[in-house]
Amino acid sequence: MPEHYFEGTPTSDDRRHDVTTHVWGQDVTFTTASGVFSQDGLDKATAVLLRHSTPPDGGTMLDLGCGWGPIACSLARTAAEVWAVDVNARALELTRLNAERLGVTVHARLPDDVPPDLTFDEIWSNPPIRIGKQALHELLLRWLPRLSPGGSARLVVGKNLGADSLQRWLGEHGWPTERVDSEKGFRILRVTRG
């Protein structure tokens, strides 16, 4: 049975390699590995999210489903405090490694290891759509309430993976959501907390 990137402890060999990507005006090299999401390099959706987003000017940020850390590490170069969560232990290890390599601080944790009273000015995510609709909805309803008053989330979702229906669902559940950009079949959704 094939291994999924959203499994807690990958059983595949830990084969690592470096990838270089262009983020916010700078080429950045990261280490990635087998058994994590987008092990061969920056995926198209995350690239679209970063390309169509302005780096934040400080604040407390959360990278939800961080993988090997391209969003978290990029945010850490500009934000005051960055947290990164994932259920995949190898992904968290790589995020820590990449943050150290770039000389930035990222608090990479399992979801249950994030302090329960911590709130976030922004949540950034290429959410794990393939975990299934119900699990995705539960994930979002767990973390969106952790936004600070006036905070927002930036999600990138493929149109063919349900971006438009997710936007409607979020609105129906009290989370005003607007499409702020799109490229190559991906939608960038901004979810706000009143």
N, C-alpha and C positions, 0 to 999 in steps of 0.2 A: 504494500500500500504506500503511495507517495507521501512524503513528509510535507506538512504545511508550515509556513512561516509563523503561524499563530499558535504553534505548539510551544509549551513551556520550556522543554529541554530537547533541543534537536538531537537526533541520534546519528545524523550523517557526520562524516569526517569533517573536521574543522579546517577546511581549505581556505586560506586567506590570500587576498591579493589587494593591491592598491588601485584606486580609480581616481581620476582627476576630473573635476567638473567646474564650471564657471558659475559662481554665485555672487550676486550683487557687486559686480565689477571686479571680481578677483578669482583667479584659478585656485582651487582648493583641492588638496589630495586627502582622500579618506581611505581607510582600510575596511574592506567588507569580507564576507565569508559565506560559505555554503550554509544552508539551513536558516537563512534570514531572508526577509523580503528584499527583492531587487538586488540579489547578490552580485550581479554583473555590472552594476553601476546605477547612476541616478535614473529612476524610472520617469517616464514621460509625464505622469500626473504631478509628481513632486516638482519636476522642472518647471511645469506650467505655473504651479502655485508660487514658486519662488520668483519666477520671471515677472509675474503680474502682481507682485506684492512689494510694498515699500518696507525696508527694514524698520522695525519699531525703534523708538527713542526711549529706551529704558522700560521699566515695569517688570512685572512678574509674568512669565510666559510658561505655557505647557505645550509640549509636543506630544500629542496623543497618538500612540502607535509609532514610536520613534524609529523602529528598524535600527540601522547602523548609525543613525544620528545626523543625516544631512540637514534637516530642518533645525533640530535642537542646537547643533554646533554653529549654524549660521546665525540663529537668533542670539546665541551667547556672545557673538562678536559685537552686538549692539545693545542687548537688553541687560537690565540690572541682575535679574535672577531667572534662570531657566531650569525647568523640570522636564524630564522626559520619561514617559512610561511605556512599557511594553510587557507582554506576558512571556516573551522569548528571552531566556537568560543569556543566550549568545548575543542577541541584538543589544542588550543592555551593556554587556561587556565591551562590545565594539563601540558603542556610543561613548562610554567612559574613555576608552583608548583614543578615539578620535578627538575628543575634547582635550585630553591631555596633550596630544600631539599638536593641536592648534593653540595651546596655551590659554584655553578658556575653561570656565567652570560650568558643568552641567550636572544636575542632580538626577542621575539615571536610576529609576526605581521600578520595582514591580508595583502594580496599581495599589495593592493593599499597604504598601510601605510609604505612601505619600501622607504627610500629616493631614488628619481629617479636617482641621480648621483652616487649612491653607486655601486661599482663593487666588484667582488668576485674572490679570488684566486682559490677556488674550490667550486663546487656545488655537493652535495651528495643527492641522491634521490632513493627511491623506488617509482617510479612515479605512479600516480593513473590511471592505464591502463583502469579501468572500467568506466571512464568518457566518453570513446569513442575515436576513432582514431583522428577525427578532433579536438576535444577539447584538447587531449593530444599533438598533433602537435602544436596547438596554444600556449599551456602552455610552451612547450620547446622553441619555437621560441620567446617567451616573455623573458625567463630568460637566455638562453644561451648567447645572446649578452651582458649580464651583466658580463660575465667572463672578468677578467683582461687579457691583452696581455700575452700569454703563459699559461693562466689558463686552467683548465680542469674540467670536470664533471664526476662523477662516478655514473652510473645508474645500478640498478639491475632489470632485467625483466625476467619473465618466458619464456622459449622457446615456450611453448604452448600458451602464451599470445602475441606472435609476436616479440620476441626479435630480431630475425634475420632480419625480415622485417623493424623493427625500425632502426636497425643498417644501413641497406641500405638506408633508407629514410633520415637519418641524413647526411650520406655521400653525397647523391644527393643534399642536401640543403646547402652544403658548410661547414659541420661540420665533419671533419675527425673523424671516430669512429672505435675503435678496440675492439675486445673481449679480455679482459685481464685474465679472469678466468671463470670457470663454475663449478657448483655443483648442484646435485639433480634437474636437469632441469632448473636451473636458470643461466642466463648469466650476467656477470658483464661487462658493456660497459664503455670504457673511451673515452669521447668526448673531443677533444682539440680545443683550439682557437689559431690560428697562430699569 
